[in-house]
Amino acid sequence: MFDIDKMRAIRESKGISQKKLSDLSGVPVETIISWEQHRAHPVRINDLNNIAVVLGCYLDDFLEDGKFFP
């Protein structure tokens, strides 16, 4: 399962706003906000991959305990 709090922490550590992340990744800002507020969960792996590219990290960095299967 993906840990969006890890994604948010990486985003914040790089000084990237939700809006800028949206602009660079193509993921709607409303979607990013919903994920970070735990109102929705990512369903498209491509969205997360695009975000990882923008943040300069790996998709694995968003996994709980670094594992895809708990």
Secondary structure by P-SEA (a helix, b strand, c coil): cccaaaaaaaaaaacccaaaaaaaccccaaaaaaaaacccccccaaaaaaaaaaaccccccccccccccc
